[in-house]
Amino acid sequence: MSSAIFRLCFQAILSAALLGLSACAVVAPLSPPQACKAALPVRGGWLNSFTAGCIDENGHFIGGSQLIHLVPHQGRLYGALGYWKDSRNIWYGGRDASNGWAQVLRLDDERGAWKVDLDMGAHHLRAELLKSVTFTQDANGRALESPQTLLIAATYDGPGTGGVSVFVRDDATGSWVRTKLISASTGVRGEDNSVRAAVVYRDRVTGEESLFVSVGVLGLYRGRYDPAAPGRIRWDPKPEAGAGLYTRILSVVEAQGSLYVSEGAKILRRIDGPSPRYEQVVDLSSEIDTGTSRKVFQSIGGIRGLSALPGSTPGQESLIFVWHSGRHSAACVMRLDPGPQGSHQLVREECLSRAVSQHLGGLPIGFVLAAYNNFMPVRDPRSGQWAHVVGLEAFIPKSGSVQAAQHLLAENQRNAQGGFYAGAMYALRNAQGRWSVGEVMGRHTPGDPSLVSIYTFASSPFSIGDRPRIYLGGYDANDYPSTNTAWIYSADLEALFGAPP
């Protein structure tokens, strides 16, 4: 498979933009935008909640190529939108420098329409981080009278010269306060600045509670709750850890009373104390595909979706993640089980390429990317047991069987080697560790929109009836021109899990 499929031309685009040029741009006529609509029933219990390319009730345009996060917060649902490869952005052929930048969307009720809650402004291409975080302690270590929950959104500025911003929502006024995690140039470019993970964690030795935010290869930055600070978060000026990181950090999670971090092929565990340090618990570097460059490997991500889940021993937790070895990734699910005296046992569960091929009737699968953000727990309505779900995408290499089924491939994501599957697939892990694959609206059929991938899941914060619903959002541009391709669907859990076993 050509590495061009995965090659991020972001740095080249930025350089061209700074010179007043256009790079990697394909501009096609766009239809006049219509008003954003409330959820529309499609089929099989699924609802189309949002399709990019519309005008919200306040006159704001909502487009974008990717829906990266969905987050319930204070009874509403928020979405993080990005414009990577969207032709409205000036880096991809747009003519208005004020258009095509990252946004945070808001949905107030299940029957309403999405609207813009935050425009991040110029040079912010993607709302890479969106999370609802809760503090129980202030910056001086004193317990708060009541927990304080904040919605934060973060991204980096252009090539890194403008630093990294964290926006904090004021729920009383509906406004957002922009704070600077890094004020000046970061010293690195492009995805090396990626802001993708955050967690509130309390040091088990010092008792100090901090919000940890990952910044690309620079490491983890810490913030503490301070009602007098902008956005009510006081940021440390330097990262706690990060020297020598090979690729961007994609996951930060608490499990077994410790903080774990994933970057590239490695998982690190924080050793708490006044002078914290990080020890390596997993290193899969020897399994990286031969011929996969650092740039391509970083884009693919290596270890993705690092999450905690109940262990086989009551009261213990395991870690689960998807390993992407490089350009020919089979998206292999691995589990890290706790052993004696702080040790870990690596268990290889399933390679999702096999499950995807089975789901698609035996079609060959050349590459799978899965678990963009995390493993989301969902309760199986058929058994009452907890399951976990991840989104994924799959590249189908050119073959006789694919030639006879071109409708299965996304229209704008094909090349001489094959193409990305057009449907939005997800993988479900049941309580016994067995895997199955499903799709938004069921199997993709001719005439269906090209959805390509699921980035994110969220439980509905709205109470309508007694049937729990789940929201899904996504699309991965995969370096192809992708204008107004972001989407959000919802379904009840019966539709997500399918017919009873």
C-alpha positions in Angstrom: 0.0 0.0 0.0 1.3 3.4 -0.9 2.5 5.5 2.1 0.8 8.5 0.4 -2.5 7.2 1.7 -1.4 8.0 5.2 1.0 10.9 4.5 -0.1 14.0 6.3 0.7 17.0 4.2 0.0 19.3 7.1 3.6 20.7 7.4 3.8 21.3 3.7 0.4 23.0 3.7 1.5 25.3 6.6 4.7 26.2 4.8 2.8 27.0 1.6 0.2 29.0 3.5 2.9 31.1 5.1 4.2 31.9 1.6 0.8 32.8 0.3 0.5 29.6 -1.8 -2.0 26.8 -1.9 -1.0 23.2 -1.2 -2.8 19.9 -1.4 -5.9 21.7 -2.4 -8.8 20.5 -4.6 -11.6 22.9 -4.8 -15.0 21.8 -6.0 -18.3 23.8 -6.2 -20.2 23.7 -3.0 -24.0 23.6 -2.7 -25.6 26.6 -0.8 -25.8 25.6 2.8 -29.2 24.9 4.3 -30.4 25.3 7.9 -29.1 22.6 10.3 -31.8 20.1 10.9 -33.0 18.2 13.9 -32.4 14.5 14.1 -33.8 12.5 11.1 -34.7 8.8 11.3 -32.8 6.7 8.7 -33.2 3.0 9.2 -32.8 0.2 11.7 -33.4 2.4 14.7 -30.6 4.9 13.7 -31.0 8.7 13.6 -28.9 11.2 11.6 -28.2 13.8 14.2 -25.8 16.1 12.1 -24.4 16.4 8.6 -21.8 19.0 7.9 -22.5 21.9 5.6 -25.4 23.7 7.3 -26.3 27.0 9.0 -27.2 26.9 12.7 -30.0 28.9 14.3 -27.6 31.8 15.0 -26.4 32.1 11.5 -23.1 30.3 12.0 -21.9 27.9 9.3 -21.0 24.4 10.5 -18.9 22.4 8.1 -15.7 20.4 8.7 -14.2 17.1 7.7 -14.0 15.3 11.1 -16.0 15.0 14.3 -13.3 14.1 16.8 -15.0 14.1 20.2 -18.5 13.9 21.7 -18.8 14.8 25.3 -21.8 15.0 27.7 -21.6 18.0 30.0 -24.1 19.5 32.4 -27.1 17.9 30.6 -26.0 18.8 27.1 -23.9 17.2 24.4 -20.8 18.8 22.9 -18.9 17.9 19.8 -15.3 18.8 18.7 -15.1 19.6 15.0 -12.0 19.8 12.7 -11.4 21.2 9.2 -8.4 19.1 8.1 -8.5 18.8 4.3 -11.7 20.9 4.1 -11.6 23.2 1.1 -13.1 26.1 3.0 -9.9 26.4 4.9 -7.2 28.6 3.3 -4.6 25.9 3.7 -6.7 23.7 1.4 -7.8 26.2 -1.3 -10.2 28.5 0.6 -10.2 32.2 -0.1 -11.4 33.6 3.3 -8.9 33.4 6.1 -11.7 33.7 8.7 -13.4 30.5 7.6 -12.8 26.8 8.1 -11.3 26.7 11.6 -12.0 24.4 14.5 -15.4 24.6 16.3 -17.1 23.2 19.4 -20.7 22.3 18.7 -23.6 22.0 21.2 -26.8 20.0 21.3 -29.4 21.1 23.9 -31.9 18.3 23.5 -32.3 15.1 21.4 -34.9 16.6 19.1 -33.0 19.8 18.5 -30.4 20.8 16.0 -26.7 21.3 16.6 -25.3 24.8 16.9 -21.8 26.5 17.3 -20.8 27.0 20.9 -17.2 28.0 20.3 -15.2 29.2 17.2 -11.6 28.6 18.1 -10.3 31.2 15.5 -7.6 31.4 12.9 -4.8 28.8 12.8 -6.7 26.3 15.0 -7.4 23.5 12.5 -8.9 20.9 14.8 -10.5 20.8 18.2 -8.2 18.0 19.2 -9.2 17.7 22.8 -12.7 18.1 24.4 -13.3 16.8 27.9 -15.4 17.4 30.9 -13.1 17.4 34.0 -13.9 17.5 37.7 -11.7 19.0 40.4 -12.2 18.2 44.1 -9.1 20.1 45.4 -7.8 23.6 44.8 -4.3 24.6 43.7 -3.1 24.8 47.3 -4.2 21.3 48.1 -7.4 22.2 50.0 -10.6 20.2 49.5 -13.3 22.1 47.6 -16.7 22.6 49.3 -18.2 20.9 46.3 -16.6 19.4 43.1 -16.1 21.8 40.3 -16.7 20.4 36.7 -15.3 22.3 33.7 -15.6 21.7 30.0 -12.2 22.2 28.3 -11.2 22.3 24.6 -7.7 22.5 23.3 -5.6 22.7 20.1 -2.3 24.0 18.9 -1.7 27.1 16.8 -0.6 26.5 13.2 2.9 25.2 12.9 3.4 25.6 16.7 4.8 29.1 16.6 1.6 30.4 18.3 1.8 27.9 21.2 -1.0 25.8 22.6 -4.4 27.1 23.8 -6.9 25.6 26.2 -10.4 27.0 26.1 -12.6 26.7 29.3 -16.3 27.1 29.2 -18.1 29.3 31.7 -21.4 27.4 32.0 -23.1 30.4 33.8 -22.6 32.7 30.8 -22.1 30.3 27.9 -18.8 32.0 27.1 -15.4 30.5 26.7 -12.1 31.7 28.3 -9.0 31.2 26.2 -5.9 30.3 28.3 -2.4 29.6 27.1 -0.8 26.3 28.0 2.2 27.3 26.0 2.4 31.0 25.1 5.3 31.1 22.7 6.6 28.8 20.0 6.7 25.2 21.0 9.9 24.5 19.1 8.3 21.6 17.1 6.0 21.5 14.1 2.7 19.9 13.0 1.5 16.8 14.8 4.5 17.0 17.3 2.2 19.6 19.0 -0.9 17.4 19.0 -3.1 17.8 22.1 -5.1 14.6 22.4 -5.5 13.4 26.0 -6.3 14.7 29.5 -7.2 13.3 32.9 -7.5 14.6 36.5 -5.3 12.5 38.7 -4.2 12.7 42.4 -0.6 11.8 43.3 -0.8 8.8 45.7 2.3 10.1 47.7 1.8 13.9 47.8 -2.0 13.9 47.6 -1.8 16.7 45.1 -4.6 16.8 42.4 -3.7 17.9 38.9 -5.2 18.0 35.4 -2.7 16.3 33.1 -2.8 17.4 29.5 -0.7 15.8 26.8 1.1 18.0 24.2 2.6 16.0 21.3 6.2 15.0 21.9 6.7 17.7 24.6 5.1 15.6 27.4 2.4 16.2 30.1 1.5 19.7 31.3 -0.2 20.1 34.6 -2.9 22.5 35.8 -4.6 23.0 39.1 -8.0 24.5 40.0 -7.7 28.1 40.9 -10.9 30.3 40.8 -8.7 33.4 40.5 -6.9 32.2 37.4 -8.1 32.7 33.8 -10.5 29.8 33.1 -10.1 28.7 36.7 -7.0 26.6 35.9 -3.5 27.6 36.9 -1.0 26.0 34.5 2.6 24.9 35.2 5.0 26.6 32.8 6.9 23.4 31.9 5.9 19.8 31.2 6.4 17.2 33.9 7.6 14.6 31.5 8.5 14.3 27.8 12.2 14.4 27.0 13.0 11.9 24.4 9.5 11.0 23.3 9.5 9.5 19.8 5.9 10.3 18.8 2.9 12.2 20.2 1.1 11.1 23.3 -2.4 9.8 22.4 -3.6 8.4 25.8 -3.4 9.3 29.5 -5.4 7.1 31.8 -5.6 6.1 35.5 -5.7 2.4 36.4 -4.7 0.3 39.4 -4.0 3.6 41.3 -1.4 4.8 38.8 -1.2 7.1 35.8 -0.4 5.5 32.5 0.7 7.2 29.3 1.0 5.8 25.8 3.2 7.3 23.0 4.0 5.4 19.8 5.0 1.9 20.7 5.4 2.5 24.4 3.4 2.6 27.6 4.8 4.5 30.6 3.7 4.4 34.3 4.1 7.4 36.5 5.9 6.8 39.8 4.3 9.3 42.2 6.1 11.5 44.7 7.6 15.0 45.1 9.9 14.2 42.2 7.8 12.0 40.0 9.3 9.9 37.2 8.0 7.6 34.5 9.0 3.9 34.0 8.4 1.9 30.9 6.0 -1.1 31.1 5.5 -1.9 27.4 7.7 -1.5 24.4 6.5 -2.8 21.0 9.2 -0.9 19.0 10.5 -4.2 17.6 7.1 -4.9 16.0 6.9 -1.7 13.9 6.5 -2.5 10.2 9.7 -2.4 8.2 9.7 0.7 6.0 7.3 2.7 8.1 8.8 6.2 8.6 8.5 8.1 11.9 6.1 10.6 10.2 3.8 7.8 8.9 4.0 5.9 12.2 3.1 8.9 14.2 0.1 9.6 12.0 -1.1 6.1 12.4 -0.5 6.3 16.1 1.1 3.0 17.3 -0.7 2.4 20.5 -4.2 3.9 20.5 -7.2 3.9 22.8 -5.4 3.0 26.0 -8.2 2.4 28.5 -8.9 0.7 31.9 -11.3 -2.1 32.2 -12.2 -4.6 35.0 -9.6 -7.3 35.4 -10.2 -11.0 35.8 -9.6 -10.6 39.6 -12.3 -8.6 41.4 -11.0 -5.2 42.5 -8.2 -5.1 39.9 -8.0 -3.3 36.6 -6.4 -4.3 33.3 -5.4 -1.9 30.5 -6.6 -2.5 26.9 -5.4 -0.9 23.7 -5.1 -1.4 20.0 -1.6 -1.8 18.5 -1.0 -0.4 15.0 2.3 -1.7 13.7 2.6 0.7 10.7 1.5 0.8 7.1 0.1 -2.8 7.2 -1.6 -2.6 10.6 -4.0 -5.4 11.5 -5.2 -3.3 14.5 -4.4 -6.0 17.1 -6.2 -5.6 20.5 -3.9 -6.2 23.4 -4.5 -6.3 27.1 -2.2 -5.5 30.0 -3.1 -7.6 33.0 -1.7 -6.8 36.5 0.7 -9.3 37.9 2.5 -9.7 41.2 4.5 -6.9 42.7 3.5 -4.3 40.1 4.4 -6.5 37.1 2.3 -6.7 34.0 1.4 -9.5 31.6 0.8 -8.6 27.9 -2.1 -10.6 26.4 -2.9 -10.5 22.7 -6.7 -10.7 22.2 -7.7 -10.3 18.6 -6.6 -8.6 15.4 -9.6 -6.6 14.2 -8.6 -7.0 10.5 -9.8 -10.6 10.8 -13.1 -9.6 12.3 -13.5 -6.8 9.7 -12.8 -9.2 6.8 -15.4 -11.7 8.2 -17.9 -8.8 8.5 -17.4 -7.9 4.9 -17.8 -11.4 3.5 -14.2 -12.4 3.4 -12.9 -9.3 1.5 -9.1 -8.8 1.9 -8.1 -6.1 4.3 -4.8 -4.2 3.9 -5.0 -1.9 6.8 -7.2 -1.1 9.9 -7.1 1.8 12.2 -9.1 1.5 15.4 -9.7 3.1 18.8 -9.1 6.7 17.9 -9.8 7.9 21.4 -10.7 5.1 23.9 -12.7 2.0 24.6 -16.1 3.1 25.6 -18.1 0.9 28.1 -21.7 0.2 27.1 -24.2 -2.2 28.7 -25.4 -4.9 26.4 -29.2 -4.8 26.6 -29.4 -8.4 25.6 -27.3 -9.8 28.5 -27.2 -6.9 30.9 -23.4 -7.3 31.0 -20.8 -4.6 30.2 -19.2 -4.5 26.8 -16.7 -2.1 25.2 -16.9 -0.4 21.8 -14.3 1.2 19.5 -14.6 2.8 16.1 -12.4 1.9 13.1 -11.7 2.3 9.5 -10.4 -0.2 6.9 -8.5 0.0 3.6 -9.4 -2.7 1.1 -6.7 -3.4 -1.4 -7.5 -3.7 -5.1 -8.5 -7.1 -6.2 -11.1 -8.9 -8.4 -13.6 -9.0 -5.6 -13.2 -5.3 -4.9 -13.5 -4.4 -8.5 -16.9 -6.0 -8.5 -17.9 -4.0 -5.3 -16.7 -0.5 -6.0 -19.8 0.8 -4.2 -18.2 -0.4 -0.9 -15.4 2.2 -1.2 -15.7 5.9 -0.2 -16.0 7.9 -3.4 -13.2 10.3 -2.7 -10.9 7.8 -1.0 -9.8 5.5 -3.8 -6.5 5.2 -5.6 -4.6 2.7 -7.7 -4.0 0.4 -4.7 -7.7 0.2 -3.5 -9.7 2.4 -1.2 -11.2 2.9 2.2 -14.5 1.2 3.1 -17.3 3.7 2.9 -19.3 2.5 5.9 -18.8 3.4 9.5 -17.8 0.3 11.3 -17.3 -0.4 15.0 -16.0 -3.3 17.0 -17.8 -4.6 20.1 -16.0 -6.6 22.8 -18.3 -8.6 25.1 -17.7 -9.4 28.8 -16.0 -12.6 27.8 -13.5 -10.9 25.5 -15.1 -11.9 22.2 -15.3 -9.5 19.3 -17.9 -8.6 16.7 -18.2 -5.9 14.1 -21.2 -3.7 13.3 -22.0 -0.6 11.3 -23.9 2.6 11.6 -27.3 2.0 9.9 -26.2 -1.6 9.2 -24.2 -2.7 6.1 -23.3 0.0 3.7 -25.5 0.0 0.6 -25.3 2.0 -2.7 -26.5 5.6 -2.2 -25.5 5.7 1.5 -23.2 8.6 2.5 -19.5 7.8 2.8 -18.9 7.8 6.6 -15.5 6.0 6.6 -14.7 5.9 10.3 -16.0 6.4 13.8 -13.9 8.7 16.0 -16.0 9.0 19.1 -18.9 7.7 21.1 -21.0 9.2 23.9 -23.9 8.2 26.0 -26.9 10.4 25.5 -27.3 13.0 28.3 -31.0 13.4 27.4 -33.7 11.5 29.2 -36.3 10.4 26.7 -38.1 7.2 27.5 -36.5 4.2 29.0 -34.3 3.2 26.1 -30.6 4.3 26.5 -29.1 6.0 23.4 -25.6 6.4 22.2 -24.2 9.0 19.9 -21.4 8.3 17.4 -19.4 10.8 15.3 -16.5 10.8 12.9 -15.0 10.6 9.4 -11.2 10.4 8.7 -10.0 12.4 5.7 -6.9 10.1 5.3 -5.2 13.0 3.5 -7.9 13.1 0.8 -9.8 16.4 0.0 -12.8 16.1 2.3 -15.3 19.0 2.5 -18.4 18.9 4.7 -17.8 15.2 5.6 -18.2 15.3 9.4 -21.2 13.5 10.8 -23.1 12.4 13.9 -25.6 9.6 14.3 -27.4 8.2 17.3 -29.1 4.9 18.1 -30.6 3.0 21.0 -28.4 0.2 22.3 -30.6 -2.4 20.7 -29.7 -1.1 17.3 -26.0 -0.8 18.3 -25.8 -4.4 19.4 -28.1 -5.9 16.8 -30.5 -8.8 17.1 -30.4 -11.0 20.2 -27.6 -13.7 20.1 
